[in-house]
Amino acid sequence: MTVHIDVARTIATINPALHGHFVEFLGECIDGGIWVGPESTVPNTGGVRTAVIEALRELEPPIIRFPGGCYADTYHWRDGIGPREQRPTTFNENFGTFELDDHGFGTDEFLQLCETVGAEAWLNVNTMSGSVAEMRDWMEYVNREQGTSLTAERAANGHAKPYDVQRWGIGNEPWAGGGDMTAQGYAELYRAYASAMPRFTAGILEPSRVLPIAAGPDGNKPLERVRWTQDFFAALAEYRVPPLGGYDIHFYNWNIGHDGDTSETFEREGWDRLIAGSLELEEVILEQHRL
């Protein structure tokens, strides 16, 4: 397979936000990867691996999402703030990780990393084992400017100014690891979370400073991805429509069926298979746009 890029032929402008990244407590993505801790012999800046900071500055990711992924729906943000020696140790079973989490890398560490590398933050809300009240407290901690108890707590943890995070994902993969929900059931859950989000404005007539992002369908299932979107928006259109700042469609392009291919070692044939598989994404997008 040969890919030819004609830089002189412009069809449209791609929104830079489409080239975002995500970090998750999966394997050594965060613990042992991004996060080594301030006491580590690995060169670090406040516990974050210095080489990661340098690489991200070079990549210039427009958006980084945290804490997942499937991990988001078992994550309680309060586990990851305050003095690290006082944070609880929990167990992570997501994707067969089966490791202890000491929550050394939490909300403030992530958001300050985003500030350091110039990326916008996207926080994913726990809708499976969390609550609307927990989401509101997290948002207040992160974004509130006025002097509440939560803003005082944020200041005590080293960040007096609000982070002003605008993108808030409501759940993750609700059709599978996020609760095995139906589209209608998720739509009702989405209503509650999106409607309860603080606006962080000076007046009711000002546009909200937050964008609730709905979880879209399983893009790898051709029939289900169409029906899910149809059912979700049909349910959302009944009576009053809650705020909707985005729709997050999942699509995975795997090469795990070929043991010889890894992220660092692969043959040309393996790379061709990976590129060929990604071409389905165009049909997924067009299919959703036609609905």
C-alpha positions in Angstrom: 0.0 0.0 0.0 1.3 3.5 -0.9 -0.1 6.7 0.6 0.5 9.9 -1.4 -0.1 13.2 0.2 -0.7 16.2 -2.1 -0.1 19.2 0.2 -1.1 21.6 -2.6 -4.7 20.2 -2.7 -6.8 21.5 0.1 -10.3 20.0 0.5 -11.2 21.2 4.0 -9.8 22.3 7.3 -9.4 19.5 10.0 -10.3 20.7 13.5 -7.1 20.4 15.5 -9.2 19.0 18.4 -9.6 15.8 16.4 -5.9 15.0 17.0 -6.2 14.8 20.8 -4.8 12.1 23.0 -5.9 10.3 26.2 -4.1 8.9 29.2 -5.4 6.1 31.3 -4.4 3.9 34.2 -3.8 1.0 31.8 -0.6 -1.0 32.1 2.3 1.5 32.4 0.6 4.4 30.5 0.5 6.5 33.7 2.1 4.6 36.6 5.6 3.9 35.6 5.2 5.8 32.3 4.0 9.4 32.6 4.2 9.3 36.4 7.3 8.1 38.1 7.0 10.1 41.3 9.1 13.0 42.7 11.4 10.6 44.5 12.3 8.5 41.4 15.8 8.3 40.0 14.2 8.7 36.6 14.6 12.4 35.5 11.3 14.0 36.4 9.5 17.3 36.9 7.3 17.1 40.0 7.0 13.4 39.5 6.2 13.5 35.8 8.8 11.9 33.6 10.8 14.8 32.0 11.1 12.9 28.7 7.3 12.7 28.5 7.0 16.4 29.0 9.5 17.1 26.3 7.8 14.7 23.9 4.4 16.2 24.5 5.7 19.7 24.0 7.0 18.6 20.6 3.8 16.8 19.7 1.6 19.7 20.8 -1.5 17.7 21.5 -4.6 20.0 21.4 -6.5 17.9 23.9 -5.7 15.2 26.5 -8.4 13.1 28.1 -8.3 11.7 31.7 -8.8 9.4 33.6 -10.1 7.1 30.8 -11.5 5.2 29.1 -13.1 2.4 31.0 -11.1 3.4 34.1 -13.2 6.6 34.4 -16.3 4.6 35.4 -14.6 3.2 38.5 -12.6 6.3 39.3 -13.5 8.6 42.3 -11.7 11.9 41.9 -11.2 12.5 45.6 -8.9 9.5 45.7 -6.4 11.5 43.7 -6.1 14.8 45.5 -4.3 16.1 48.5 -1.1 14.9 50.2 0.0 11.7 48.4 0.8 9.9 51.5 -2.8 10.3 52.6 -4.4 9.0 49.3 -6.1 5.6 49.4 -4.7 2.5 47.7 -7.3 0.8 45.5 -7.3 -2.0 43.0 -7.5 -1.7 39.2 -9.1 -4.5 37.3 -9.7 -2.6 34.0 -8.5 -4.5 30.9 -6.9 -7.2 33.1 -4.4 -4.7 34.6 -4.9 -6.2 38.1 -2.6 -3.8 39.9 -2.7 -1.6 43.0 -3.4 2.1 42.5 -1.8 4.5 44.9 -3.4 7.5 43.1 -0.1 9.4 43.1 -1.2 10.9 39.7 -4.6 12.6 40.1 -6.6 15.6 39.1 -4.1 18.3 39.9 -1.1 16.4 38.5 -3.0 15.8 35.3 -4.3 19.4 34.9 -0.9 20.9 35.6 0.7 18.5 33.0 -1.8 19.9 30.5 -0.9 23.4 31.5 2.8 22.6 31.1 2.5 21.2 27.6 -0.2 23.6 26.4 -3.0 21.1 26.0 -6.7 21.5 26.7 -8.0 19.1 29.3 -11.0 16.7 28.9 -12.2 15.1 32.1 -14.4 12.0 31.9 -17.1 11.7 34.6 -17.8 8.5 36.4 -21.5 7.6 35.7 -21.4 3.9 36.5 -20.1 3.8 40.1 -20.2 7.6 40.7 -23.1 10.1 41.1 -24.3 13.5 39.9 -23.3 15.0 43.2 -19.7 13.6 42.8 -19.5 15.1 39.3 -20.7 18.5 40.6 -18.1 18.5 43.4 -15.3 17.6 40.9 -16.4 20.4 38.6 -16.6 22.9 41.5 -13.1 21.9 42.7 -11.6 22.3 39.2 -13.4 25.3 37.9 -15.0 27.5 40.6 -13.5 30.9 41.1 -15.6 32.1 44.0 -14.3 31.3 47.5 -16.1 28.1 48.3 -14.8 25.3 50.5 -13.9 23.3 47.4 -11.9 26.2 45.9 -10.1 26.6 49.2 -9.2 22.9 49.0 -7.9 23.3 45.5 -5.8 26.3 46.6 -4.4 24.3 49.5 -3.4 21.6 47.0 -1.3 24.1 45.1 -3.6 25.7 42.5 -5.4 28.9 43.6 -6.7 29.8 40.2 -9.5 27.7 38.5 -8.4 25.4 35.8 -11.3 26.3 33.5 -11.8 22.9 32.1 -14.6 23.1 29.4 -14.9 19.5 28.1 -16.6 17.0 30.4 -17.3 13.5 29.1 -20.4 11.9 30.6 -19.5 8.3 31.0 -17.5 6.0 28.7 -18.7 3.1 26.5 -22.0 2.8 28.3 -23.0 0.0 25.9 -20.2 -2.2 27.3 -17.8 -1.7 30.2 -19.6 1.5 31.2 -22.7 -0.3 32.3 -24.1 -2.5 29.5 -26.8 0.1 29.0 -29.4 0.6 26.3 -29.3 3.9 24.3 -32.5 5.0 25.9 -31.2 4.2 29.4 -28.0 6.1 28.8 -30.0 9.0 27.4 -31.9 9.3 30.7 -28.7 9.1 32.6 -27.1 11.7 30.4 -30.1 14.1 31.0 -29.4 14.0 34.7 -25.7 14.6 34.5 -25.8 17.2 31.7 -28.6 19.2 33.3 -26.9 19.3 36.7 -23.6 20.7 35.5 -22.6 24.1 36.9 -22.4 26.8 34.3 -19.6 28.9 35.7 -21.0 32.2 34.3 -21.8 35.5 35.9 -25.4 35.4 34.7 -28.1 33.1 33.3 -28.0 34.8 29.9 -24.3 34.1 29.3 -23.4 30.9 27.5 -22.2 28.1 29.7 -18.4 27.6 30.0 -18.7 23.8 30.0 -19.4 21.4 27.3 -21.1 18.1 28.3 -20.0 15.4 25.9 -22.3 12.4 25.3 -20.9 8.9 24.7 -21.6 7.7 21.2 -22.0 4.1 19.8 -19.7 1.2 19.5 -18.3 2.1 16.1 -17.0 -1.4 15.4 -20.5 -2.8 15.2 -22.1 -1.6 12.0 -25.7 -2.4 12.9 -25.5 -1.3 16.5 -23.7 2.0 15.8 -26.6 3.1 13.6 -29.4 2.0 16.0 -27.7 3.4 19.1 -27.4 6.9 17.7 -31.0 6.8 16.4 -32.4 5.6 19.7 -30.2 8.0 21.8 -31.3 11.1 20.0 -34.9 10.0 19.8 -34.9 9.6 23.5 -33.1 12.9 24.0 -35.7 14.7 21.8 -38.6 13.8 24.0 -39.7 16.7 26.1 -37.0 19.3 27.0 -33.6 18.7 25.5 -30.6 18.9 27.9 -27.3 20.6 26.9 -25.2 18.7 24.5 -21.7 19.9 23.7 -20.4 16.9 21.8 -20.9 13.3 20.7 -18.0 10.9 21.3 -18.0 7.9 18.8 -15.8 5.0 19.7 -13.9 3.1 17.0 -10.9 0.8 17.5 -8.5 -0.3 14.8 -6.8 -3.4 16.1 -3.7 -5.3 15.0 -3.9 -7.7 18.0 -4.7 -10.6 15.8 -1.1 -10.8 14.6 1.3 -11.7 17.4 4.3 -10.6 15.4 3.1 -7.0 15.2 3.9 -4.6 18.1 4.0 -0.9 18.5 7.8 -1.0 18.0 8.4 -4.1 15.8 6.3 -4.8 12.8 6.6 -5.9 9.1 5.3 -3.8 6.2 2.4 -6.2 5.8 1.3 -5.6 9.4 1.5 -1.8 8.9 -0.6 -2.2 5.7 -3.2 -4.2 7.6 -3.4 -1.5 10.2 -3.8 1.3 7.7 -6.4 -0.6 5.7 -8.5 -1.2 8.8 -8.5 2.5 9.6 -10.3 3.3 6.3 -13.6 2.0 7.8 -13.7 5.0 10.0 -14.7 7.2 7.1 -17.8 5.1 6.5 -18.6 5.3 10.3 -18.5 9.1 10.2 -20.5 9.4 7.0 -23.0 6.9 8.2 -23.5 8.8 11.4 -23.8 12.1 9.5 -26.5 10.8 7.3 -28.7 9.9 10.2 
